Structures are given as structure tokens and as C-alpha cells.
């Protein structure tokens, strides 16, 4: 290994890691904004256009995650434990993936309409992704000022519990009111995917709390 390459390997690349992770957090927030628009768009052609924007967020997010993992492989000293960075980024990627797959199910299944609780859960996801975006922007100073990041972890925890309640109400109402078996299955599948998104958002908060405990 050449001397310059050796020093570039051992010198911390904190700014690059933080900038890339912030970009992933921004993509989470952007995808969730589109998700809310998508769920509230009655025109199927316009909804399909919004879905393509969500899909583009997923593509960009995947590329950012790949860049972060490449940096992990090429860097000896990382700003946080490399396993924590890996777990955080992998879970952020999952959040965007589940947002995309939720919208994709609507496009493929074409339910007669999108129930109000489904729209509410999409809004819950948007709020969670906004908390993620804020938290990712706090990572660089988390060892000195962890309060705001911890507040976002608490928000993610509360939102996931709210999502569980929404899902339970949705399933109860669905089996009481939906007489079309096919529509029942469609809507339940869509809602399950949305609920999984909130689970992943909560895990982001847990990983972030682990980082705070280690470094704050």
C-alpha cells in the first residue's frame, strides 16, 4: 500500500460519513412525503406518477447506502462503531424499502378506495421519517448535545405504538364492514406493509439510542 493510500485509510472520514447519512435521512423524509401524497391522490394516473417518485427515492437511497458501506470497508477509523453504522444504515434502507413496497401494493392491487386509517398511517410514517431526518442531522454533535436526538427516539417509539393501535382498529373495522373478500385481503396486505415501516422506524430510534449511550 502506498503511503498516501495508507494515511487516507487510517485518517477518520467523519464528515463524509455524516453527510451521506444525512442524505439517507433526507431521502426517508422525501419518500414519506410522497407516500402521503400518493395515498391521498384519487386519480390513479397521478398516483402512479407519485409512486415513481417514491421508487426514485429508493434507488437513490440504495446508492447512498452502498457508498456508506464502501466507505466502511475503506476506512480504518470511523466516527462510531462500524457495526452501529452498518445497522443504522441498513435499517434506514429498510424504511425506504417498506415505504416503496407499501405504495407498490396499492399500484398492483388497485383497491376500490384507500381507507382513512390507511391514510392516517401514511401520515404517521411521514412524522416518523421527519423525526429520523432531524436525528440524522444531529449525529455529528450527538456526543456533546444528545437531547434533540433522544427526543426524536421518543417520538419514533410513540408513533410506532400509535401505529399498532391504528392497525388493530383497522383490522377490526375491516372484518366487520368489508363484505368483499378480495378487497379485504388487498387492504389488509397494504396496511401490514405500512405497519412494518413504522416498526423499522422504531428500530432506527433504538440503534440511535445505542449510539448515544456509547458516545454521549
Secondary structure, 3 states (H helix, E strand, C coil): CCHHHHHHHHCCCHHHHHHHHHHHHHHHHHHHHHHHHHHCCCCHHHHHHHHHHHHHHHHHHHHHHHHHHHHHHHCCCCCCCHHHHHHHHHHHHHHHHHHHHHHHHHHHHCCCCCCHHHHHHHHHHHHHHHHHHHHHHHHHHCCCCCHHHHHHHHHHHHHHHHHHHHHHHHHHHHHHHCCCHHHHHHHHHHHHHHHHHHHHHHHHHHHHHHHHHHHC
